[in-house]
Amino acid sequence: MYSGRLVWLERSIMSSHLKPKGSKFFYDVKREVYNEESFQKEHRRKGASSGDVDINITTIKHRVQFRCSWKRFKKVIFGIFPFLEWMCVYQFKDWLLGDLLAGLNVGLVQVPQGLILAVLIRMLIPPLNISYSSFCCSMIYIIFGTSHHVSIGNFFLVSALMANVLNKIMFNSGHLLMGTFVRGDFEDPAYSLDYEKALSVMQAVTFLTGIIQLLIGLLRLDFVTKYLPDTLINAYLAATALHVMMSQMCFIFGIMVRFHCGVIAFFYNLVNYCIALPRANSTSILLFLICMVALRVNKCIKISFKRYPIEFPMEFVLIVSFTIIANKIHMNTETSKHIVDMIPYSFLYPEPAELKLLHMIVCHALSLSMVSYILLVFIGKKIASLHNYNINPNQELVAIGLCNLVSSFFKSFVFTSAIARTVIQEKSGGRQQFAALVGAGITLLVMLKMGHYFYALPNAVLAGIVLSNVLPFLSTIMDLPELWKQNQYDFVIWIVTFLSVICLGLDIGLLISVVFTFFITTVQSHRTNILVLGQIPNTNIYRSFTDYREAVYIPGVKIFQFCTAITFVNVEEIKQLLLKEVDLKAVPLTDEDLRSLFIDNRSEIGEVPFKCACNCDEPEPPPRIAYTDHLENRSESDISSIDLFHCSRFEGPLMSRSMSEEQMVCMMGHGNLRNLNSKNEDVDKVWVPSHTTINSSGVQLLTASPSNNEHIESHHRNKHDPGKHSSDVSFISTVHTIILDFTMVNFVDVKATQVIRQICNAFYNIDVLVLLAGCHPLIVKNFERSDFFDAGITKAQLFLTLHDAVLFALGKKYLETPEDEPEPLIKVS
């Protein structure tokens, strides 16, 4: 609020009154024009509240406050052990059947998947070790996991990332990696030693992966997943689904090819499969097609139990039926029996990892920990969105870290979300992790008692089940045209993520996609966007000229709205756009000008030429230079410095799209426009209207007529305003006030604060007042901490709303009025 304080005819602040008229509502509010300074004087800020305190310990130096309640205790316990929450609300009558069917399906699918895991990852692991580790990890995830549908287990694409480590220890002369499964001579001590060493390296990688995940979870460093959009998740899962489909080709066609992993491994494997296609097994292809057709028909069968949809357990039927047929009839197709016979042990007793190997596999463990965790979170979020619940990414990190720690004792691979089994558990009617409990029990029971029966199950049957359940993740490809129409940035993120994961693998592709997403997000959030606003006639609403034809200029006032956070990234561009809109350019001050400013600032604080001080005294901060540029007219091309400044009287018609007197009367309502004094020829004086009556959204501005001999000269103000640097050239523009609308600005960093202050001081030096409107209280506090305010920009120039700033600009041209000028009055009609 300026010194000539706006006086309302009704000074008391009244509450808003809604006045219905037909189907419309009108409100009438009477209050003072507030700036931050006046508002903070009348309304105190609320201090930090401590709430209800049960324990209050006060000492001389500090104060400790603590609160504990049953509700908070229960929240903490449920956060650490999420299974307690769903157990307390479990509906046995409604959910039990669906969970039993889902657990039965998942458990039977997990049995053959564990048997053929060695084929996919090219490493011989005893089947019982996989079963025990799967059971233990499932139990751990049931206790600590937050997803209701995720099925935890080995995922060969994650485990295959260790192929680069296993390449250094080719105990089988590289036959496994090349796809030629030749039974080795385990009676040879050197051969057995290499096998044990390969298992130890794999165990160390799994152990270190679990340690890294557990540490990240305990330190709550999972915030990265909060910045990953759904577009990246969908693209990553679609690319992973294609990798899964590629891996199943060996079972579909009944052929083995050389295994590739890493950069462009997808295309290497595709070429190898195409070359080996003439050797395809027709029986395997036929079994695969039968399973695909059966599972497709099963999607048309709709079953519901107590209003909950349940899918017919077709996977269970296919596995059991083909297992029985294969044990009765010999089928000329690939099975897991050949691989299981190559494994020298049926079970290896648990033992800790060799710590001396950890330094060799740090990079591989870090990569595996990220891929394992991201896959788990992505699948969990995808399924959770379908059932309207949320997962806790940090708790998921702790759960999967504990799972991998336990898995390392069984010399098993890295665990994560098993995509196919998760989809089966969700679509089979599973409601909670009770289905995973049933599935883990069935897996262990079957492997211990009937595991040998499943050795004859054709691998093509399992391939059909897997492919049928990962195909839905590819449906996002069909949504790309619609995504392009909605948001081109998201479309680019999807394409880059998909191609990077396909070409570079799950680990490097993930890193590239995350970095690219952060880059795109930064560009979007810091993209310079400045709107020039005008007033909607007879309202207190201000909109952009590019969007609304009715918006009109306010003579002498320029309103700019910033639509992004202002940081060091975009503040210079914002500065240039701002100067361009007012047809100015910034010219750096010379060394002499800067030295003069420095001397002036020194003289203002009263510094003596010589001063004695001891070393213990705190050094005084150096004087601050208010601005480093002076402003010149951009449109003038004359070399003369006088011609660089455009001198004219303040008249509305000089502005583009400014209003004539009749238009102003029409826009402002029944008020009268200012009477322009066109006879004044002295360009050294800024013309001030003698009488003003403005009606804007029911507000009438009445100003007494000042004397015609009153002069407001820039050099006279420079004498009385110590913050201004004296200049030989006075700048007189049609724009006397610039309003910066900070309503949509949520952050201003230190660099941006300095530049904004310099801009305000530069305009202040040429007698243009800068007002800030709609600053969030956090930004105001940031300004106060950053020592933002000075002679060029004070807290009185910060207004609560844009309309307050406009009323102030229309009521007075400058922050301080001459002493002989009467106070303006604002009347609310």
N, C-alpha and C positions, 0 to 999 in steps of 0.2 A: 504494500500500500504506500503511495507516494505521500510527500510531506503535506500537500494540500488536502489531505484525507477526504475521500469521497463520502459525502454526507447523504444518507438516504432520508427520504421524507418519513419513512417508517424504519427506525434504526434497529429495532429488535428483530432478531432472527426468528422467523415464524416457521412452523412445520409446513410440509408440503400438503396441498389440498388437491385431491383428485376430483375433477368435475366431469361426470359422464354426460355426454351429449349424443344421444342415439347410440351408435355402436362405437363411438370414439371416446377417448379419455383425454382430459387436459389437466395439466398441473400448473400451479402458481406458487413460486417460491420467492420470498423476499429476504435478502441477506446482503451483507457487505461484499465488496470485491476483495477476495482474500489472496494474499501472497503468502509464501512460506513464513516470512518473518512475523506478519500480523497473526497468522493462524497459530503459530507455535506460542505466541504470547497469550492468546485466549484459551488455547486447548493444549494442555500439557501432554507430553508423550508418556505412554505407559511404560513403567520400568519392567525389568525382568521379573517374571512371576515364578515363584517356587512351588506353588500349589500346596496341597495338604501334606504336612510333614509329620511323620510319626517319631523320628529320631532327629534331634537338633543339637549338635555339638558345636559350641562356640569357643574359639580360642582367640588369642590376641592377634594372630597373623592370618587366620583363615577360618572359614565356616563350612562345616561338612553337613550336608543335608541328605537324608536317605528316606526312602519310602518303600514299604513292602505291603502287598495285599494279596489275598487269595487269587484274585483275578489275574494279577501280574505274574504270580507264581505259576498258575496254570498255563498262562501264555508262554512262559519260558520253557516249561516242561514239554508242552505240545510242540514247541519249536525245535527242541532237541530230539524228541521221539515222536515224529508225526503219526506213527501207527496208532498211538493212543487216541488221537482225535477221531479217526474213522472207525476205530473199534467201539467207541462210545456211542456212535450214531448208526452202527451197522444194522440194517433192516434184514433180518434173517429170512423172513417170509417172502420178501420181494426180491432180494439180491442173491440168495444162496444158490439157486438153480443156475443162474447165469454164470456165477463165479465157478461153479463146479464144471460146467461144460467148457468154459474158457480155459480153466486149469488143465482139464483133460486134453484139450487140443494142443495147448502150448507144451505140456509135458511130453506128449508123444512126438511132436515135431522136434523137440530139443534132442531126443535120443539119436535119431539118424544124423542130425546136424553135427553132433559131437563126434560121431564116428567118421564123417567125411571131412572134418575140419583139417586133418593132416593133408588131404588132397589139395585144398585151397591154399593153405599157408606154407605148404612144402616143408613141414617139420613134424617128426614122429613124436607124438605125445601119448602116453598111456591113456586109454579111454576112461578108466576109473578115476584118474586124476582130474580129467575134465569134468566128470560127473560130480565128484566131491566138491571141486571148486565152484561149479555152477550152483550146487545146492547151498553151500555156505554163503556165496555172494548174494544169492536170491534172498536168503534169510536176513542178511545185513541190510539189503536195500529195502526190504519190507519194513524194517525197524526205523531206518534213518531216511529213506527216500520220501519225497513229497508228491510224486506222480502216482495217480491211481491206476494207470494202465501200462506203464513201461515194464517190459520184460527184460531183465538184465541178463547178460550172457556174453559169450565170445562173438565178436564180429570180425570176420576174416579180413575185411578191408583194413581195419585198424591193425590187426596182428600182422598183416602182410607188410606193413611199413618197417618191420624189423628184418626184412629180407636183406637189406644192405649190411646189417650186422652179421647175419648168418652167412653171408657170402664169404666172409673172412675165415669161416670155419666150415669147410665143405667136407664133413665127415663121410659123406656118401659120394665123394668125388664129383659133387655137383649134379648127380643124377636127379635128385628131387627138384632142384631148381630148374633143371632143363625139362622136367616133365616125364622123365623116364624112370619109373619106379622099379628099381632093381634091388632085390633083397641083398643087404650087405652081410658080411661075415662078422657077426658080433663075437665070435670066438677069438678073433684077432684082437689082442690087447690095445694096439694102436687105434683100431677102428672104434672100439668101445670107449677109449679115452676121448676121442674126438666127439663122440656122441654125448658123453657126459659134459664135456666142455660147452657144447652148443646149448644143452639144457641149462647149464649154469648161467651163460650169458643171457639167455631168454628170461630166466628167473630174475636176474639182476635188473634187467630193463623193466620188467613188471613191477618189481619192488620200488625202484626209484620213481617210476611213474606214479605209484600210489602215494609215495612220500611227498612229491611235488604237489599233487592235487590236494592232499590233506593240509599241507602248509598254506596253500593259497586259500583254502576254505576257512581255516582257522584265523587267518589274517584278514578275511573278508575282502579279498581282492577280486571278487567276481563281477565288479561293476562293468566290465567290458561288455558283458552280454546285454546290459541295459541299452546300449547304444547300437545294437544290431537290429535292423528293421525286419519285419516279416518278409519283405522282398528277398533279402539275403538268405533267410532261413529256407524259403521255398525253393530258391535256385540251388542252394547247397544240397538239399534233400533230393531234388530232381537229378542233379549230377551224380549223387551217391547211388540213386536207384539205377542209373545207367551203368555204373561200375558193377553193381550187383548183378545186373542182367548179363553183362559181359562175362563175369566169373562163372555163371551157370552154363555157359555155352559148352564147356567140356562135358557136362552131364547130359545136356540136351542132345548133343551129337555123338556122345560116347567116344570122344577123342581126347588125347592129352597133347598139349602144346607146351613150348618153352615159356616159362613164367617170366613176366616183366613187371617191374614196379618202378614208380618214380615219374620223372618227366616224360610226357607223351607215351606212357606205358599203355594207355587205353588204345591208341592206334597201332602200336606194335602187336598187342594181343589180337586186335581185330584182323590185322593182316595175317597173323599166324593161323587163326581159325579159318580164314578164307582159303589159305593154302592147304590146310588139312581137311577141308570139307569133303573131298572125294572119299575119304576113309570113314565117313560118318556111319554110325550104326542105325539102321532103319528101325530096329526094335526100340531103341531109346527114344527116337523121334516119335514113334507111335504112342509110347507110354506117356510122353510129355503132352502130346495133343489130347489124349484121353483125359488127363488130369486137368488141363486148361479148360476143356469143354465142361467137365463136371463142376468145376469151381465157378465157371461163368453161369451155368444153369442154377447153381446154388444161390447166386445173388438174387434170383427172381423169387426164391422161396421166402416168404415172410412169416415169421413165427413171433408171437408175443406171449409173454408170461406176466400176468398182472400188470398190463399196460407197458411193460418194458420189452423192447424189441430184442429178440435172440435169433442169431443166425444158426441154421442147421450145421452141426459139426461135421462138415464134409471132409475136412483134413483128417479127422480121426478115422472116418470110414475108409478113406483112400489108403492111409498108412497101414491100418490093420488088414484090410482086404488084400493089398498087394504083398504084404509081408507073408500072409498065409499062402497065397498063390506061389510066391517065389520059393517058399520052403517046400512046396509040393511039386512044382514044375520048374525045370531048369530054363532060365531065360538067358538068351545070348546078349547080355547087356552089362554095363559097368555097375559094380556094387562096391560097398566099403570093405568087403571081406579081404580083398587082396591087400589093402593098406593096413588093416588091423593085423594081418598075419606078419607083416614086416616089423611091427613094433615088438621089441624084445621083452618088454615088461608089461604086465597088465596093470600094475600099480606101483608107484614110487612113494615111499613114506615122506611126509612133510618134513622140511628142514629149512633153516633160514638161508637167505641169499648170501653170496660171497661179497663182502664189502669191498674187497680189493679190486673188483671189476667195475665199480661204479664210475670211476673217473673216465673210463673208456666210452661210456654210453650216455653221457649227460645230455648231449644235443638230441639224441634219438628219444630219450625219455621225456625231455621237454616237449618235443613235437607230438609224441604219443599222448601225453597228458592233456594237451590242448585239444587234439582231435577227438579223443575219447570223451572229454567233458562236453565239448561243443555238440557232438552228435547226440549225447544224452539230453542236453538241454533243448536242442532243436526238436527232437522227437517228442519230448515231454511237452513243450509249448504247443506243438502242432496238435497233439491229441487233447491237451487240456482245453484248447480253444473250442474244440468240438463239444465239450461237455461242461463248459462254463465254470471252470475253476482255475486257480493259479498254482504255479509251482514256485518253490523257493530256490533260485539258482545257487545260492551259497550252500544251502543244505544239500543240494544235489552234488555239489563238489565234494563235500565231506563224505557223503555216502559212497560215491564212486571211488574216492581215495581209499576208504576202508576196504572196499571190495577188492581193489587191486593189491592192497597189502596182503590180504588173506589168500588171494589167488597166487601170489608169488611163492608162498610156502608149499603149494601143490605143484610148483614148476609149470604153471599154466600161463596162458597168454593174457594180454590186457583186456579187461572187461569194459563194456559200454552197453548202450541200448541195442538189443537185437531187433532190427527193423521189422523183419517178417513176423517174428513171434509177437512183437508189440501190436502190430495190426491185427493179428489173429486173436489176441486176447481182447482187444477192444471191440472187434466186430462180432465175437462169439457171445457177447453179453456180459463180459466182465465189468464189474462196477467198482471194485476196490482191489487192493493188493492181496486179498484172500485168494484170488485166482492164481496169483504167482506162487503163493504158499502151496496150493494144491499141485500146481505144475512142477514145482521143485521136488515135492515128495514123490510124485509119479515118476519123474526122471530118475531119481536115485533108486527107487524100488525096481523099475524095469531094468536098469543097467546091472543091478546086483543079481536079479533073479532070472530075467529073460533077455538080457542083452544080446546073447548069441543068436537069437531068432531074427534080430533086425540086421544082422550082417548080410543077409541075402536080399534086403530091400533094394530095388533098383534106384540108382541115384537120380534117374530122370523123373521119378515120381516126386522126390523132394524138390527138384528144380522147378517143376510145375507149380508146386505149392508156394515156393519162394517168389517166383516171378508174378504169380497171380496177386500176391499181397503187396508187392512193391510198385506195381503199375499205377495205383492211385497217386503216387507222388509225382508222376509225370503229367498229371492233369493241368498243372500250372502252366505248362507250355502253351496250352490252348487259350490261356487267358492273357497272353502277351499283347495281342492287338488292343484289348480293352485297357491293359496297363499303360500302353503308349498314349492312349487318349487321356487317361487320368493324370499321369505324372511321368514326364520324360526322364526325370532323374531316377526314379525307381526302376524304370525300364532299363536304363543303362547299368544300374547296379545289378539287376537280374542277369543281364547278358554277360557282364564282366565276371560275376561270381560263377555262373554256369560254365563258361569257357575256361576259366582258370582252374576250376576243380577237375574238369574233364581232361585238360591238357597237362596240368602240372601235378595232379594228385590231390588227395584229401588234405595233406599237411601244408604244402606250399600254396595250393589253391586257396586254402582257408586264410593264410596270412595275406595273400594278395587281395582277396575280397574284403577282408576287414580293413586293411589300410586304405583301399579305394573307397570304401563306404565312409570312413572317417573323413577322407578328403572331400567327397561329395557333400557330406553333411556340413563340413566347415564352409564350403563354398556357398551352400544354400543359406546358412545362418548368418553369414557375413556379406552376402551379396548386397551391394549398395542399392538402396531403394528409397528415393526421396520423392514425396508427393507435394505439389503446390496446391494448397487448399484455398477454397473460396467459401463464402457464406451462402447457405440456402436462404433466400429472402424471407424476412419476417420470422426467423427461427434462430436458435442458438446452436445450430447444427452446421458443421463445416465439412465439406467433402472435396474430393479431387476434381479438378477441372476436366481431366481426361475421362472421368466416369459420369459426370453429371453436367448436363447442359445448363441447368438453372443456377449453378454455382457462379457467384459474381465476386469480383475483386473488391476489397475494401481499400479506398484511396489512402495511399501513404503507408499501407501495412502489407507486408509479405509474410505469409504463413507457410512454413515448411514442416512436413511431418516425416519423421524418421521411422522406418518400419523394421529395423533390425537392431541388434546389439551393436554398439559403437566401440570398436577396438582398434588396436594398431594396424589391423589388416585393412580396414576400410575408411579410417578417419581422414586420410589425405584425399581420397577420392570424394568423400562427402564434402570436404572443404572446397574442392574444385567445382563440384556441382553446385554448391551453395553460391559461390561467387559468380558462376556462370549465369545463374538465374537472375541475379541482380545486376548483370552486365558489368562486373568488376573483375579485376585480376590482381593477384598478389605479387608485389615486387619486393624482393628481399632488401632490407636496409643495408646501407653501406657500413663499413667499419667506423666511420666518423659518427654516423647516426647512433650506432650501438654504443659507442663510447660516451656520447652525449646522454643517452638514456641511462647508462650506468652511473654517470656522475650525478644526474638529476636524482636518481633513486638513493644514492649515497647521501646527498644533501638533504633529502626529505627525512631520512631517519636520524639526521643530526650527527653524523659521524665526524669525530674530530680528526685532524690530520695525524696526530701522534697519540698513541695510547699505550700505556704500560699495563701488562697483565702477566700473571704467572701461568705456568704450564697447566696448573690444575683447573684453571677457569675453562668453562665450556666454550668452545669456539662458536661465534655467532654465525648463523646461516648466511650465505652470500645473498646479496640483493637479487630479487627476481626481475628479469626483463619481461615486461608485460606482453610485448609482441615483437616479432622479428621481421614482419612484413608491413609495408604500407600499401593501401589499396588505390588503384587507378581505374579509370573507365576503360573497359575493354573495347568499346566501339570507336573511340577516338584514335586516330592514326597519326596525329601530329607529334613531332618530336618534343615540342615545348611542353614543359611540365605543367604549365598553367592550362594549356589546352587539353591535357590528359584528364582534367576534372571537368565534368559537365555541370554547369551552373544554370539553374533555372528555378523558378518559383514552384512551390508545391501546388500543383494543379492536377486534378483527376484525369483529364483527357490525355495527359502525357503517358499514361500507363496503357499497356496493351490490355484490351478487354475491360478497361476501366469504364465507369458508368458516367453518363451525362447527368445533369442536375435532375432531369425528369426521371431517368432510370433510378437514380438514388432515392428520389421521393417514392417511386413505386416500390423499390426493394425494401426500404425502411418502413413503409407504411404511411401513416398520416403525418409524420414529422416533417419539418422543413430542413432543407440542405443548407450547408454552410454557404454564406455569401462570400464569393471570391473577390478579392481586392486586386483587380487587374491593372490598376493605375500605378501601382508601386513599381518603380523601375530600378531600384537599388538592388543589384544582384548580390551585394555583400551581406544582405539581410535575409534571414529565413522568414518567409511570409507566414504569419500566424493568423488564422481566421478570427474575425472580430466577434462573430456570434454563431453559435452552433446549437442546432436542435436535431438530434439524431434519435430515431426510434428503431431499435434493433431488438426484435423478439420481445416487444413490450417494454423496452428500456428507453427512456428519454434523457438525453444529455443536454443540460442547459448551462451555458457559459456566459458570464458577463463580458461585455465588450471591453477589451483592453485599449489602452491608448494607442493611437496610430503612430506616435513617435517612438514607441518601444522598439528597441533593437536587440536582437539576440545574435551576437556575432561569435564566430568560432574562436577568434583570437582572444575575445573577452572571457570566454569560458575556459580557455587554456590557462589564463592567469589565475583563475579561481579554482580550477580543478587540478590538483597536483598530479593526478594519475595520467594526465594527457601530455603527450609530447608536442611541444610547440612546433608549428609548421607555417611556412610562408604562404601556403596555398590552402584556402578553405574549401571544403567539399560540401556542396549543397545539392541534395538529390531529391527526387520525387518520393523516394522511400525514406520515411523517417523512423520506422519501427520494423524490426524483423522478429517474428515470433517462431521459436523452434518448439514444435510439439513433440514432447518426449513420452507421450502416453503409451506408445508401443515399444519403448526402449526398456529392456530389462537388465542391461549391464553396460557399464562404461569403465574401461580399464584406465590405468594411470596415464599412458601415452595419449589416449583420446581425451582425457580430462585436461591435459596440458594444451592440446591443440584447440579444444573448444574455448578454453580461457583466452588463448591468444587471438582467436577469431573475434570473440566478444570485445577484447581490448582494441583490436584493429578497427572494428566498426565504431567503437566508442571514440576513437581518435578522429573520426570523420563525422561525428555528431549523428550517428545512427544508433538508436537504442535497440539492444537485443534483449528479448524476454524469453524465458523458458517456461513452458506450460506442461502440466501433467506429469511432473517428475515423481517417480515412485519414492516413498520414504527411504528405501534402501539406497537409492541413487543419491538422494539428498545427504544421507549420512556419509556416503562415499565421498561426495564433494567436500563435506566438512573435514573429513579425515585427510583429504588430499590437499588441503589449504587452497581450495579452488577460488574462493571469493576474494576480490580486491576492489579497487576503485572502478574498474571497467565492468565488473559483474558482481553485484551484491545479492544477498539473499532476498532483498525486496524485489528483485527482478525474476524470482521464481514464483509462478502462480499455480494454484491448485488445479484449475481447469483452463482449457483453451479460451473459453468465453470470457473468463475473468481477465485474461491477458488482453483480449481484443477490446474489452470495455476500457481497460486502463490505457491502451494505446489510443483509442478514440477520445478519451477524456483529456489526456495530456500528451504532448509530443515528447517531452523529456521527463526524466525521473523527478527532477526538482523544478518547481515553478518559480518564476520571479516573484519577489515579495509583494509587488504592487498589483499582481494579477489575482482577481477574485477566485475563490475556490469553485470548482465545477460541482454541479449537483446532478445526481442521477435519480430519476424518478421512475418508479415502476407503475405502469398504468394498469 
